[in-house]
């Protein structure tokens, strides 16, 4: 895991670069956990695991909410953007737009959770993204 802000409000992640070897396990790039009012923009990511992944720890009481993910480039990742594998408090009001996702080993947009660690997802808007070399565009891994 590279950048994992936890329980943040009014978080801006703008213009960072993260790079690891292609398709190496456990190298999530940006993984905001239980954050609200978050902007993730203008980042360049090459990682082996999840590019931008939203997580909600099991102990959290409030959902992940109010996020904008825009103008990022994610390549060689397990997924470009994802929710999970922890999403117990839920996720709501997320916009993912104007990003470029290049080469993914799983799916560009991935929802994942093992039994007992899932929560609701609502008001999720994904549009105007560029996807290249897609194995799958959208994936669900719910075991």
OpenMM code with the backbone's topology and positions (N, CA, C; nanometers):
from openmm import Vec3, app, unit

residues = "UNK UNK UNK UNK UNK UNK UNK UNK UNK UNK UNK UNK UNK UNK UNK UNK UNK UNK UNK UNK UNK UNK UNK UNK UNK UNK UNK UNK UNK UNK UNK UNK UNK UNK UNK UNK UNK UNK UNK UNK UNK UNK UNK UNK UNK UNK UNK UNK UNK UNK UNK UNK UNK UNK UNK UNK UNK UNK UNK UNK UNK UNK UNK UNK UNK UNK UNK UNK UNK UNK UNK UNK UNK UNK UNK UNK UNK UNK UNK UNK UNK UNK UNK UNK UNK UNK UNK UNK UNK UNK UNK UNK UNK UNK UNK UNK UNK UNK UNK UNK UNK UNK UNK UNK UNK UNK UNK UNK UNK UNK UNK UNK UNK UNK UNK UNK UNK UNK UNK UNK UNK UNK UNK UNK UNK UNK UNK UNK UNK UNK UNK UNK UNK UNK UNK UNK UNK UNK UNK UNK UNK UNK UNK".split()
positions = [
    Vec3(0.0843, -0.1170, 0.0000),
    Vec3(0.0000, 0.0000, 0.0000),
    Vec3(0.0893, 0.1239, 0.0000),
    Vec3(0.0536, 0.2196, -0.0837),
    Vec3(0.1368, 0.3384, -0.0955),
    Vec3(0.0821, 0.4591, -0.0201),
    Vec3(-0.0384, 0.5001, -0.0526),
    Vec3(-0.0935, 0.6195, 0.0104),
    Vec3(-0.2323, 0.5846, 0.0622),
    Vec3(-0.2459, 0.5762, 0.1953),
    Vec3(-0.3697, 0.5301, 0.2579),
    Vec3(-0.4147, 0.6311, 0.3639),
    Vec3(-0.4755, 0.7417, 0.3219),
    Vec3(-0.5297, 0.8348, 0.4210),
    Vec3(-0.6518, 0.7715, 0.4885),
    Vec3(-0.6625, 0.7895, 0.6192),
    Vec3(-0.7710, 0.7259, 0.6945),
    Vec3(-0.8536, 0.8307, 0.7689),
    Vec3(-0.9837, 0.8141, 0.7609),
    Vec3(-1.0813, 0.8957, 0.8331),
    Vec3(-1.0528, 1.0447, 0.8136),
    Vec3(-1.0418, 1.0861, 0.6888),
    Vec3(-1.0131, 1.2267, 0.6575),
    Vec3(-1.1393, 1.2957, 0.6069),
    Vec3(-1.1463, 1.4251, 0.6313),
    Vec3(-1.2513, 1.5100, 0.5755),
    Vec3(-1.1839, 1.6189, 0.4945),
    Vec3(-1.2487, 1.6579, 0.3837),
    Vec3(-1.1968, 1.7661, 0.2994),
    Vec3(-1.0548, 1.7366, 0.2514),
    Vec3(-1.0346, 1.6173, 0.1979),
    Vec3(-0.9039, 1.5692, 0.1533),
    Vec3(-0.8853, 1.5989, 0.0053),
    Vec3(-0.7714, 1.6570, -0.0306),
    Vec3(-0.7364, 1.6808, -0.1708),
    Vec3(-0.6074, 1.6059, -0.2014),
    Vec3(-0.6150, 1.5148, -0.2990),
    Vec3(-0.4974, 1.4424, -0.3485),
    Vec3(-0.4829, 1.4864, -0.4930),
    Vec3(-0.3841, 1.5677, -0.5214),
    Vec3(-0.3745, 1.6317, -0.6525),
    Vec3(-0.2320, 1.6235, -0.7053),
    Vec3(-0.2158, 1.5593, -0.8216),
    Vec3(-0.0893, 1.5625, -0.8933),
    Vec3(0.0208, 1.4754, -0.8394),
    Vec3(-0.0114, 1.3678, -0.7686),
    Vec3(0.0960, 1.2802, -0.7213),
    Vec3(0.1239, 1.1714, -0.8240),
    Vec3(0.2442, 1.1151, -0.8180),
    Vec3(0.2843, 1.0058, -0.9055),
    Vec3(0.3257, 0.8881, -0.8188),
    Vec3(0.2724, 0.7694, -0.8521),
    Vec3(0.3068, 0.6469, -0.7804),
    Vec3(0.3411, 0.5422, -0.8857),
    Vec3(0.4542, 0.4736, -0.8687),
    Vec3(0.4930, 0.3720, -0.9653),
    Vec3(0.5544, 0.2501, -0.8997),
    Vec3(0.5070, 0.1322, -0.9398),
    Vec3(0.5658, 0.0052, -0.8974),
    Vec3(0.5696, -0.0870, -1.0185),
    Vec3(0.6298, -0.2008, -1.0017),
    Vec3(0.6358, -0.2988, -1.1108),
    Vec3(0.4951, -0.3451, -1.1476),
    Vec3(0.4760, -0.3748, -1.2731),
    Vec3(0.3444, -0.4145, -1.3222),
    Vec3(0.2959, -0.5425, -1.2551),
    Vec3(0.1705, -0.5412, -1.2132),
    Vec3(0.0983, -0.6565, -1.1618),
    Vec3(0.1672, -0.7258, -1.0438),
    Vec3(0.2269, -0.6471, -0.9542),
    Vec3(0.2807, -0.7035, -0.8304),
    Vec3(0.1722, -0.6948, -0.7233),
    Vec3(0.1582, -0.7958, -0.6387),
    Vec3(0.0493, -0.7962, -0.5406),
    Vec3(0.0710, -0.6958, -0.4278),
    Vec3(-0.0392, -0.6559, -0.3673),
    Vec3(-0.0397, -0.5712, -0.2474),
    Vec3(0.0331, -0.4391, -0.2660),
    Vec3(0.0148, -0.3780, -0.3812),
    Vec3(0.0769, -0.2474, -0.4062),
    Vec3(-0.0288, -0.1442, -0.4435),
    Vec3(-0.1405, -0.1427, -0.3688),
    Vec3(-0.2439, -0.0424, -0.3941),
    Vec3(-0.1800, 0.0958, -0.3956),
    Vec3(-0.2225, 0.1793, -0.4887),
    Vec3(-0.1634, 0.3124, -0.5012),
    Vec3(-0.2295, 0.4130, -0.4071),
    Vec3(-0.3563, 0.4464, -0.4320),
    Vec3(-0.4282, 0.5428, -0.3487),
    Vec3(-0.5503, 0.4715, -0.2925),
    Vec3(-0.5580, 0.4628, -0.1602),
    Vec3(-0.6660, 0.3884, -0.0950),
    Vec3(-0.7253, 0.4687, 0.0201),
    Vec3(-0.8037, 0.5731, -0.0107),
    Vec3(-0.8663, 0.6473, 0.0987),
    Vec3(-0.9637, 0.5570, 0.1744),
    Vec3(-0.9507, 0.5568, 0.3056),
    Vec3(-1.0282, 0.4676, 0.3908),
    Vec3(-1.1156, 0.5499, 0.4846),
    Vec3(-1.2458, 0.5310, 0.4740),
    Vec3(-1.3428, 0.6030, 0.5570),
    Vec3(-1.3273, 0.7542, 0.5459),
    Vec3(-1.3056, 0.8037, 0.4248),
    Vec3(-1.2883, 0.9468, 0.4022),
    Vec3(-1.4146, 1.0078, 0.3426),
    Vec3(-1.4363, 1.1372, 0.3698),
    Vec3(-1.5482, 1.2108, 0.3125),
    Vec3(-1.4972, 1.3416, 0.2529),
    Vec3(-1.5721, 1.3912, 0.1543),
    Vec3(-1.5360, 1.5172, 0.0869),
    Vec3(-1.3936, 1.5093, 0.0318),
    Vec3(-1.3726, 1.4200, -0.0635),
    Vec3(-1.2389, 1.3915, -0.1150),
    Vec3(-1.2304, 1.4180, -0.2649),
    Vec3(-1.1215, 1.4821, -0.3057),
    Vec3(-1.0885, 1.5017, -0.4461),
    Vec3(-0.9604, 1.4258, -0.4762),
    Vec3(-0.9641, 1.3387, -0.5794),
    Vec3(-0.8445, 1.2705, -0.6282),
    Vec3(-0.8318, 1.3102, -0.7744),
    Vec3(-0.7308, 1.3930, -0.8068),
    Vec3(-0.7218, 1.4503, -0.9410),
    Vec3(-0.5777, 1.4601, -0.9890),
    Vec3(-0.5619, 1.4487, -1.1212),
    Vec3(-0.4338, 1.4748, -1.1881),
    Vec3(-0.3201, 1.3859, -1.1398),
    Vec3(-0.3503, 1.2643, -1.0990),
    Vec3(-0.2478, 1.1721, -1.0500),
    Vec3(-0.2076, 1.0754, -1.1612),
    Vec3(-0.0821, 1.0305, -1.1569),
    Vec3(-0.0292, 0.9333, -1.2514),
    Vec3(0.0104, 0.8102, -1.1715),
    Vec3(-0.0525, 0.6978, -1.2043),
    Vec3(-0.0350, 0.5772, -1.1242),
    Vec3(0.0013, 0.4602, -1.2147),
    Vec3(0.1054, 0.3878, -1.1764),
    Vec3(0.1392, 0.2587, -1.2365),
    Vec3(0.1680, 0.1671, -1.1191),
    Vec3(0.0800, 0.0709, -1.0975),
    Vec3(0.0982, -0.0146, -0.9798),
    Vec3(0.0516, -0.1553, -1.0117),
    Vec3(0.0908, -0.2478, -0.9306),
    Vec3(0.0571, -0.3859, -0.9564),
    Vec3(-0.0765, -0.4292, -0.9023),
    Vec3(-0.1315, -0.3546, -0.8090),
    Vec3(-0.2587, -0.3957, -0.7498),
    Vec3(-0.3634, -0.2903, -0.7853),
    Vec3(-0.4412, -0.2438, -0.6912),
    Vec3(-0.5492, -0.1501, -0.7201),
    Vec3(-0.4958, -0.0080, -0.7374),
    Vec3(-0.5396, 0.0587, -0.8430),
    Vec3(-0.4950, 0.1955, -0.8687),
    Vec3(-0.5534, 0.2930, -0.7680),
    Vec3(-0.6833, 0.3169, -0.7768),
    Vec3(-0.7556, 0.4009, -0.6813),
    Vec3(-0.8671, 0.3139, -0.6257),
    Vec3(-0.8637, 0.2885, -0.4957),
    Vec3(-0.9577, 0.1956, -0.4338),
    Vec3(-1.0142, 0.2574, -0.3065),
    Vec3(-1.1456, 0.2631, -0.2949),
    Vec3(-1.2114, 0.3190, -0.1773),
    Vec3(-1.2393, 0.2067, -0.0790),
    Vec3(-1.2047, 0.2300, 0.0463),
    Vec3(-1.2235, 0.1267, 0.1476),
    Vec3(-1.2952, 0.1842, 0.2687),
    Vec3(-1.3765, 0.1004, 0.3296),
    Vec3(-1.4480, 0.1384, 0.4508),
    Vec3(-1.4263, 0.0339, 0.5577),
    Vec3(-1.3477, 0.0657, 0.6575),
    Vec3(-1.3112, -0.0302, 0.7619),
    Vec3(-1.4341, -0.0784, 0.8374),
    Vec3(-1.4253, -0.1979, 0.8895),
    Vec3(-1.5385, -0.2599, 0.9585),
    Vec3(-1.5805, -0.1843, 1.0832),
    Vec3(-1.4914, -0.1092, 1.1445),
    Vec3(-1.5237, -0.0371, 1.2674),
    Vec3(-1.5885, 0.0992, 1.2418),
    Vec3(-1.5950, 0.1423, 1.1177),
    Vec3(-1.6473, 0.2757, 1.0863),
    Vec3(-1.7992, 0.2799, 1.1005),
    Vec3(-1.8498, 0.3946, 1.1428),
    Vec3(-1.9930, 0.4125, 1.1609),
    Vec3(-2.0578, 0.4875, 1.0450),
    Vec3(-1.9812, 0.5693, 0.9728),
    Vec3(-2.0359, 0.6517, 0.8663),
    Vec3(-1.9863, 0.6019, 0.7310),
    Vec3(-2.0694, 0.6176, 0.6271),
    Vec3(-2.0275, 0.5722, 0.4933),
    Vec3(-1.9190, 0.6606, 0.4336),
    Vec3(-1.8459, 0.6042, 0.3394),
    Vec3(-1.7551, 0.6814, 0.2545),
    Vec3(-1.8466, 0.7677, 0.1678),
    Vec3(-1.8192, 0.8991, 0.1571),
    Vec3(-1.9119, 0.9821, 0.0796),
    Vec3(-1.8455, 1.1057, 0.0216),
    Vec3(-1.9110, 1.1580, -0.0817),
    Vec3(-1.8722, 1.2836, -0.1464),
    Vec3(-1.7294, 1.2796, -0.2000),
    Vec3(-1.7096, 1.1995, -0.3053),
    Vec3(-1.5769, 1.1887, -0.3664),
    Vec3(-1.5850, 1.2200, -0.5152),
    Vec3(-1.4810, 1.2853, -0.5639),
    Vec3(-1.4638, 1.3103, -0.7063),
    Vec3(-1.3278, 1.2558, -0.7464),
    Vec3(-1.3266, 1.1640, -0.8432),
    Vec3(-1.2045, 1.1043, -0.8962),
    Vec3(-1.1980, 1.1452, -1.0429),
    Vec3(-1.1034, 1.2345, -1.0776),
    Vec3(-1.1046, 1.2910, -1.2121),
    Vec3(-0.9646, 1.3237, -1.2641),
    Vec3(-0.9485, 1.3111, -1.3954),
    Vec3(-0.8251, 1.3472, -1.4663),
    Vec3(-0.7013, 1.2732, -1.4141),
    Vec3(-0.7177, 1.1459, -1.3834),
    Vec3(-0.6063, 1.0612, -1.3412),
    Vec3(-0.5729, 0.9629, -1.4532),
    Vec3(-0.4478, 0.9136, -1.4531),
    Vec3(-0.4071, 0.8078, -1.5441),
    Vec3(-0.3592, 0.6905, -1.4601),
    Vec3(-0.4208, 0.5736, -1.4818),
    Vec3(-0.3840, 0.4527, -1.4074),
    Vec3(-0.3498, 0.3447, -1.5095),
    Vec3(-0.2307, 0.2856, -1.4962),
    Vec3(-0.1881, 0.1810, -1.5897),
    Vec3(-0.1316, 0.0611, -1.5140),
    Vec3(-0.1384, -0.0544, -1.5796),
    Vec3(-0.0812, -0.1801, -1.5281),
    Vec3(-0.1317, -0.2169, -1.3893),
    Vec3(-0.2564, -0.1899, -1.3616),
    Vec3(-0.3114, -0.2165, -1.2286),
    Vec3(-0.4045, -0.3373, -1.2314),
    Vec3(-0.4304, -0.3908, -1.1137),
    Vec3(-0.5312, -0.4955, -1.0975),
    Vec3(-0.6677, -0.4377, -1.1349),
    Vec3(-0.6956, -0.3159, -1.0869),
    Vec3(-0.8132, -0.2408, -1.1301),
    Vec3(-0.7759, -0.0933, -1.1336),
    Vec3(-0.8406, -0.0181, -1.2198),
    Vec3(-0.8159, 0.1254, -1.2268),
    Vec3(-0.8815, 0.1983, -1.1119),
    Vec3(-1.0106, 0.1686, -1.0897),
    Vec3(-1.0870, 0.2257, -0.9796),
    Vec3(-1.1692, 0.1151, -0.9180),
    Vec3(-1.1746, 0.1111, -0.7854),
    Vec3(-1.2531, 0.0074, -0.7203),
    Vec3(-1.3112, 0.0498, -0.5877),
    Vec3(-1.4074, -0.0293, -0.5444),
    Vec3(-1.4658, -0.0145, -0.4115),
    Vec3(-1.4523, -0.1491, -0.3428),
    Vec3(-1.3862, -0.1505, -0.2247),
    Vec3(-1.3679, -0.2741, -0.1488),
    Vec3(-1.2197, -0.3033, -0.1297),
    Vec3(-1.1788, -0.4017, -0.0666),
    Vec3(-1.2588, -0.5146, -0.0267),
    Vec3(-1.3318, -0.4935, 0.1056),
    Vec3(-1.3019, -0.3876, 0.1768),
    Vec3(-1.3800, -0.3529, 0.2947),
    Vec3(-1.4732, -0.2389, 0.2577),
    Vec3(-1.6025, -0.2591, 0.2786),
    Vec3(-1.7004, -0.1549, 0.2487),
    Vec3(-1.8162, -0.1629, 0.3478),
    Vec3(-1.7878, -0.2003, 0.4704),
    Vec3(-1.8915, -0.2263, 0.5697),
    Vec3(-1.9836, -0.1063, 0.5921),
    Vec3(-1.9321, 0.0163, 0.6077),
    Vec3(-2.0242, 0.1272, 0.6336),
    Vec3(-2.0973, 0.1762, 0.5090),
    Vec3(-2.0561, 0.1308, 0.3917),
    Vec3(-2.1184, 0.1720, 0.2670),
    Vec3(-2.0424, 0.2834, 0.1967),
    Vec3(-2.0829, 0.3091, 0.0722),
    Vec3(-2.0212, 0.4123, -0.0112),
    Vec3(-2.1314, 0.4847, -0.0852),
    Vec3(-2.1254, 0.6189, -0.0851),
    Vec3(-2.2283, 0.6966, -0.1531),
    Vec3(-2.1727, 0.8276, -0.2077),
    Vec3(-2.2379, 0.8777, -0.3112),
    Vec3(-2.2067, 1.0066, -0.3717),
    Vec3(-2.0621, 1.0126, -0.4218),
    Vec3(-2.0321, 0.9275, -0.5208),
    Vec3(-1.8991, 0.9204, -0.5796),
    Vec3(-1.9108, 0.9431, -0.7305),
    Vec3(-1.8247, 1.0303, -0.7834),
    Vec3(-1.8176, 1.0567, -0.9266),
    Vec3(-1.6786, 1.0185, -0.9753),
    Vec3(-1.6732, 0.9375, -1.0822),
    Vec3(-1.5477, 0.8958, -1.1448),
    Vec3(-1.5579, 0.9363, -1.2918),
    Vec3(-1.4838, 1.0400, -1.3325),
    Vec3(-1.4977, 1.0891, -1.4701),
    Vec3(-1.3652, 1.1437, -1.5237),
    Vec3(-1.3536, 1.1392, -1.6560),
    Vec3(-1.2388, 1.1972, -1.7270),
    Vec3(-1.1049, 1.1377, -1.6852),
    Vec3(-1.1029, 1.0090, -1.6546),
    Vec3(-0.9794, 0.9379, -1.6221),
    Vec3(-0.9374, 0.8525, -1.7404),
    Vec3(-0.8102, 0.8095, -1.7405),
    Vec3(-0.7604, 0.7163, -1.8414),
    Vec3(-0.7095, 0.5918, -1.7693),
    Vec3(-0.7639, 0.4766, -1.8074),
    Vec3(-0.7236, 0.3490, -1.7499),
    Vec3(-0.6618, 0.2646, -1.8610),
    Vec3(-0.5352, 0.2225, -1.8412),
    Vec3(-0.4610, 0.1500, -1.9435),
    Vec3(-0.4106, 0.0175, -1.8855),
    Vec3(-0.4435, -0.0919, -1.9474),
    Vec3(-0.4019, -0.2269, -1.9094),
    Vec3(-0.4381, -0.2603, -1.7644),
    Vec3(-0.5280, -0.3545, -1.7517),
    Vec3(-0.5722, -0.4005, -1.6199),
    Vec3(-0.5717, -0.5525, -1.6193),
    Vec3(-0.5260, -0.6120, -1.5090),
    Vec3(-0.5248, -0.7571, -1.5008),
    Vec3(-0.6605, -0.8130, -1.4584),
    Vec3(-0.7488, -0.7297, -1.4054),
    Vec3(-0.8807, -0.7769, -1.3650),
    Vec3(-0.9889, -0.6976, -1.4378),
    Vec3(-1.0257, -0.5813, -1.3846),
    Vec3(-1.1285, -0.4978, -1.4471),
    Vec3(-1.0940, -0.3518, -1.4205),
    Vec3(-1.1399, -0.2660, -1.5078),
    Vec3(-1.1106, -0.1238, -1.4886),
    Vec3(-1.1897, -0.0644, -1.3744),
    Vec3(-1.3130, -0.1068, -1.3599),
    Vec3(-1.3958, -0.0663, -1.2471),
    Vec3(-1.4292, -0.1958, -1.1741),
    Vec3(-1.3909, -0.2049, -1.0462),
    Vec3(-1.4049, -0.3316, -0.9742),
    Vec3(-1.4738, -0.3101, -0.8395),
    Vec3(-1.5757, -0.3911, -0.8164),
    Vec3(-1.6430, -0.3951, -0.6866),
    Vec3(-1.6047, -0.5287, -0.6254),
    Vec3(-1.5486, -0.5256, -0.5036),
    Vec3(-1.5037, -0.6521, -0.4463),
    Vec3(-1.5242, -0.6530, -0.2955),
    Vec3(-1.5630, -0.7692, -0.2455),
    Vec3(-1.5753, -0.7865, -0.1015),
    Vec3(-1.5937, -0.9338, -0.0671),
    Vec3(-1.5253, -0.9810, 0.0356),
    Vec3(-1.5539, -1.1151, 0.0860),
    Vec3(-1.6825, -1.1117, 0.1698),
    Vec3(-1.7394, -1.2259, 0.1957),
    Vec3(-1.8608, -1.2344, 0.2764),
    Vec3(-1.8416, -1.1648, 0.4111),
    Vec3(-1.9427, -1.0879, 0.4511),
    Vec3(-1.9389, -1.0212, 0.5807),
    Vec3(-1.8684, -0.8875, 0.5815),
    Vec3(-1.8090, -0.8464, 0.4698),
    Vec3(-1.7356, -0.7197, 0.4685),
    Vec3(-1.7922, -0.6207, 0.3664),
    Vec3(-1.9101, -0.6517, 0.3145),
    Vec3(-1.9706, -0.5662, 0.2138),
    Vec3(-2.0704, -0.4687, 0.2729),
    Vec3(-2.0949, -0.3628, 0.2006),
    Vec3(-2.1940, -0.2631, 0.2401),
    Vec3(-2.2610, -0.2095, 0.1156),
    Vec3(-2.3495, -0.1143, 0.1329),
    Vec3(-2.4220, -0.0591, 0.0185),
    Vec3(-2.3321, 0.0313, -0.0656),
    Vec3(-2.3691, 0.0465, -0.1916),
    Vec3(-2.3081, 0.1444, -0.2812),
    Vec3(-2.4231, 0.2140, -0.3518),
    Vec3(-2.4302, 0.3468, -0.3388),
    Vec3(-2.5375, 0.4195, -0.4060),
    Vec3(-2.4889, 0.5568, -0.4505),
    Vec3(-2.5571, 0.6086, -0.5500),
    Vec3(-2.5221, 0.7378, -0.6094),
    Vec3(-2.3774, 0.7373, -0.6589),
    Vec3(-2.3442, 0.6359, -0.7370),
    Vec3(-2.2123, 0.6214, -0.7987),
    Vec3(-2.2271, 0.6550, -0.9468),
    Vec3(-2.1515, 0.7534, -0.9936),
    Vec3(-2.1593, 0.7995, -1.1324),
    Vec3(-2.0234, 0.7823, -1.1979),
    Vec3(-2.0174, 0.7011, -1.3028),
    Vec3(-1.8936, 0.6736, -1.3750),
    Vec3(-1.9182, 0.7081, -1.5214),
    Vec3(-1.8453, 0.8083, -1.5744),
    Vec3(-1.8696, 0.8502, -1.7125),
    Vec3(-1.7475, 0.9196, -1.7706),
    Vec3(-1.7408, 0.9237, -1.9046),
    Vec3(-1.6365, 0.9940, -1.9801),
    Vec3(-1.4951, 0.9531, -1.9416),
    Vec3(-1.4742, 0.8243, -1.9166),
    Vec3(-1.3413, 0.7707, -1.8909),
    Vec3(-1.2904, 0.7032, -2.0175),
    Vec3(-1.1581, 0.7003, -2.0369),
    Vec3(-1.0964, 0.6326, -2.1496),
    Vec3(-1.0376, 0.5020, -2.0987),
    Vec3(-1.0708, 0.3930, -2.1665),
    Vec3(-1.0240, 0.2608, -2.1259),
    Vec3(-0.9524, 0.1972, -2.2438),
    Vec3(-0.8278, 0.1516, -2.2210),
    Vec3(-0.7474, 0.0893, -2.3258),
    Vec3(-0.7010, -0.0484, -2.2794),
    Vec3(-0.7005, -0.1442, -2.3703),
    Vec3(-0.6552, -0.2810, -2.3422),
    Vec3(-0.7325, -0.3434, -2.2268),
    Vec3(-0.8634, -0.3480, -2.2376),
    Vec3(-0.9481, -0.3965, -2.1294),
    Vec3(-0.9713, -0.5461, -2.1376),
    Vec3(-0.9432, -0.6189, -2.0310),
    Vec3(-0.9858, -0.7575, -2.0181),
    Vec3(-1.1355, -0.7566, -1.9839),
    Vec3(-1.1723, -0.6770, -1.8863),
    Vec3(-1.3112, -0.6525, -1.8473),
    Vec3(-1.3233, -0.5056, -1.8125),
    Vec3(-1.4350, -0.4484, -1.8434),
    Vec3(-1.4550, -0.3079, -1.8070),
    Vec3(-1.5052, -0.2989, -1.6639),
    Vec3(-1.6072, -0.3771, -1.6295),
    Vec3(-1.6628, -0.3753, -1.4942),
    Vec3(-1.6586, -0.5160, -1.4385),
    Vec3(-1.6146, -0.5289, -1.3130),
    Vec3(-1.6088, -0.6596, -1.2491),
    Vec3(-1.6689, -0.6577, -1.1103),
    Vec3(-1.7289, -0.7708, -1.0728),
    Vec3(-1.7820, -0.7893, -0.9387),
    Vec3(-1.7180, -0.9145, -0.8816),
    Vec3(-1.6515, -0.9007, -0.7683),
    Vec3(-1.5860, -1.0130, -0.7018),
    Vec3(-1.6407, -1.0170, -0.5596),
    Vec3(-1.7462, -1.0943, -0.5379),
    Vec3(-1.8133, -1.0936, -0.4087),
    Vec3(-1.8024, -1.2256, -0.3339),
    Vec3(-1.7274, -1.3193, -0.3851),
    Vec3(-1.7066, -1.4500, -0.3209),
    Vec3(-1.8389, -1.5057, -0.2708),
] * unit.nanometer
topology = app.Topology()
chain = topology.addChain("A")
for resn in residues:
    res = topology.addResidue(resn, chain)
    for name in ("N", "CA", "C"):
        topology.addAtom(name, app.Element.getBySymbol(name[0]), res)
